[in-house]
Amino acid sequence: MGAFIAKTGRYRWAIWTGWFLTTLGTGLLVMLKPSSTTPEWIFLNLVGGLGSGMLFPAMAITVQAAATSADQAYASNIFSFLRAFGQTLGVAIGGVVFQNQMRKKMLSFPLLADMADEYSRDAAGLVQIIKALPAGDIKDQLKESYTDALKYIWIVMTVFAGVALVASIFTKGYALDRALETEQGFVEKRGPQDPEKDGEKAVQ
């Protein structure tokens, strides 16, 4: 992706396509069910994965293209910081949404109501519990509760991605082939002149 952008000199199409696929992909994940087959969940995840994969290099190039040559280092650092900060917020928001929806769904099942608070606190640990349970109503209800909670995460992600898609429409295009201007380059320093060598060059 980065090589293709560098070759064509255009990057806005990657931003627009990436956010469109990300929005579409997170929306498609709502269709996941406990009964989904392996090919189904692979292809449902593929759309959003392709979109987010396009955005990683495209947004980095966009930030650098929009910054002045003197601010390139600052722009790259701020971009990395904001991306990591955004991931942190995403994990926090996703965790809160999952926990609340998981607990709410489990409370609707009489067999799981007593364990709703405990199971909804640890999503990763609950996966191992579900795997270890024998086939039966409790296992099926836990799977349904887990899937239903994830559905709300996909909905929230789709909304955020849709807002980013609309905002990306206003991305400006900047030239990528400008000259490099930096204060960190190498400066050639000539040593002390040798009169004898200078005289030899003059004779030649």
C-alpha positions in Angstrom: 0.0 0.0 0.0 2.7 2.5 1.0 4.7 1.6 -2.2 1.7 2.1 -4.4 1.0 5.5 -2.8 4.6 6.5 -3.2 4.5 5.5 -6.9 1.3 7.2 -7.8 1.7 10.2 -5.5 -1.9 10.0 -4.4 -3.1 8.9 -1.0 -6.7 10.2 -0.5 -8.2 7.2 -2.3 -6.6 4.9 0.2 -8.1 7.0 3.1 -11.5 6.9 1.6 -11.4 3.2 0.6 -9.9 2.2 4.0 -12.6 4.0 6.0 -15.4 2.7 3.7 -14.2 -0.9 4.1 -13.7 -0.5 7.8 -17.2 0.9 8.3 -18.7 -1.9 6.1 -16.6 -4.6 7.8 -17.6 -3.7 11.3 -21.2 -3.5 10.2 -21.0 -7.0 8.7 -19.6 -8.4 12.0 -23.1 -7.8 13.5 -24.1 -10.9 11.5 -21.8 -13.2 13.5 -23.7 -15.8 15.4 -22.7 -18.9 17.5 -23.7 -21.0 14.6 -21.5 -19.1 12.1 -19.3 -21.4 10.1 -15.5 -20.9 9.8 -15.7 -19.6 6.2 -18.4 -17.2 7.3 -16.5 -15.6 10.1 -13.3 -15.5 8.1 -14.8 -13.5 5.3 -16.8 -11.3 7.6 -13.5 -10.4 9.4 -11.6 -10.0 6.1 -13.5 -6.8 5.0 -12.8 -4.8 8.1 -9.3 -6.2 8.4 -8.5 -5.1 4.8 -9.9 -1.6 5.5 -7.9 -1.0 8.7 -4.8 -2.5 7.1 -5.1 0.1 4.3 -5.5 2.9 6.9 -2.3 2.3 8.8 0.1 3.4 6.1 -2.3 5.8 4.4 -2.9 7.9 7.5 0.8 8.1 8.3 1.5 9.3 4.8 -1.3 11.8 5.0 -0.1 13.3 8.2 3.4 13.7 6.9 2.2 15.2 3.6 0.1 17.8 5.4 3.0 18.9 7.7 5.7 21.3 6.7 9.2 19.9 6.3 10.3 21.5 9.6 7.4 19.8 11.5 7.8 16.3 10.0 9.2 14.8 13.2 6.6 16.4 15.4 3.8 15.2 13.1 5.0 11.6 13.1 5.3 11.6 16.8 1.9 13.1 17.5 0.3 10.7 15.0 1.9 7.7 16.8 0.8 9.0 20.2 -2.8 9.7 19.1 -3.1 6.3 17.5 -1.9 4.6 20.6 -4.1 6.8 22.7 -7.1 6.0 20.5 -6.5 2.3 20.8 -6.4 2.7 24.6 -9.8 4.5 24.5 -11.2 1.9 22.1 -10.2 -0.9 24.5 -11.8 0.9 27.5 -15.0 1.8 25.6 -15.3 -1.7 24.2 -14.7 -3.3 27.6 -17.5 -1.2 29.2 -19.9 -1.9 26.4 -19.2 -5.6 26.4 -19.4 -6.0 30.2 -22.7 -4.1 30.5 -24.4 -5.9 27.6 -23.0 -9.3 28.7 -24.4 -8.9 32.2 -27.8 -7.6 30.8 -28.1 -10.6 28.5 -27.1 -13.2 31.2 -29.6 -11.8 33.6 -32.4 -12.7 31.1 -31.4 -16.4 31.5 -32.5 -17.9 34.8 -29.6 -20.4 34.6 -27.0 -17.7 34.3 -28.5 -14.9 36.4 -26.6 -15.8 39.5 -23.3 -15.8 37.7 -23.9 -12.6 35.6 -21.7 -10.3 37.6 -18.8 -12.8 37.8 -18.7 -13.9 34.2 -19.2 -10.5 32.7 -16.0 -9.1 34.3 -13.5 -11.2 32.4 -14.2 -11.7 28.7 -11.0 -13.6 28.0 -11.4 -15.9 30.9 -15.0 -16.6 30.0 -13.9 -18.1 26.7 -12.0 -20.8 28.5 -14.9 -21.5 30.7 -17.2 -21.9 27.7 -14.8 -24.3 26.1 -14.5 -26.4 29.2 -18.3 -26.7 29.7 -20.1 -29.8 28.5 -22.7 -29.4 25.8 -26.0 -28.2 27.3 -28.3 -25.2 27.9 -25.8 -23.3 30.0 -23.1 -23.5 27.4 -25.5 -22.5 24.6 -26.8 -19.5 26.6 -23.3 -18.4 27.4 -22.4 -18.4 23.7 -25.5 -16.5 22.9 -24.8 -13.9 25.7 -21.2 -13.5 24.5 -22.2 -13.1 20.9 -24.9 -10.6 21.7 -22.5 -8.5 23.8 -20.0 -8.5 20.9 -22.7 -7.3 18.6 -23.0 -4.1 20.5 -19.3 -3.5 20.2 -19.5 -3.9 16.4 -22.4 -1.4 16.4 -20.4 1.2 18.4 -17.3 0.6 16.1 -19.5 1.0 13.0 -20.7 4.4 14.3 -17.2 5.6 15.0 -15.9 4.4 11.6 -18.9 6.0 9.9 -18.1 9.4 11.5 -14.4 9.0 10.4 -15.6 8.1 6.9 -17.6 11.3 6.6 -14.7 13.3 8.1 -12.3 11.8 5.6 -14.2 13.3 2.7 -12.7 16.6 3.6 -9.1 15.3 3.5 -7.0 17.7 1.3 -4.5 16.5 -1.2 -0.9 17.5 -0.9 2.0 16.8 -3.2 4.4 14.1 -2.1 7.3 14.9 -4.4 8.5 18.1 -2.7 12.2 18.7 -1.9 13.5 17.5 1.4 14.3 20.4 3.8 15.8 19.4 7.1 18.1 20.7 9.8 19.4 17.2 10.5 21.2 16.6 7.3 25.0 16.1 6.8 27.1 19.2 6.0 30.2 18.6 3.9 33.2 20.1 5.6 36.5 20.7 3.7 39.7 20.2 5.4 42.6 22.7 5.5 43.9 23.5 2.0 47.3 22.1 1.0 49.2 24.7 -1.2 51.4 22.1 -2.8 48.4 20.0 -3.9 46.6 23.1 -5.2 49.6 24.0 -7.1 49.9 20.5 -8.7 46.2 20.7 -9.8 46.8 24.2 -11.3 49.8 22.8 -13.3 47.7 19.9 -14.6 
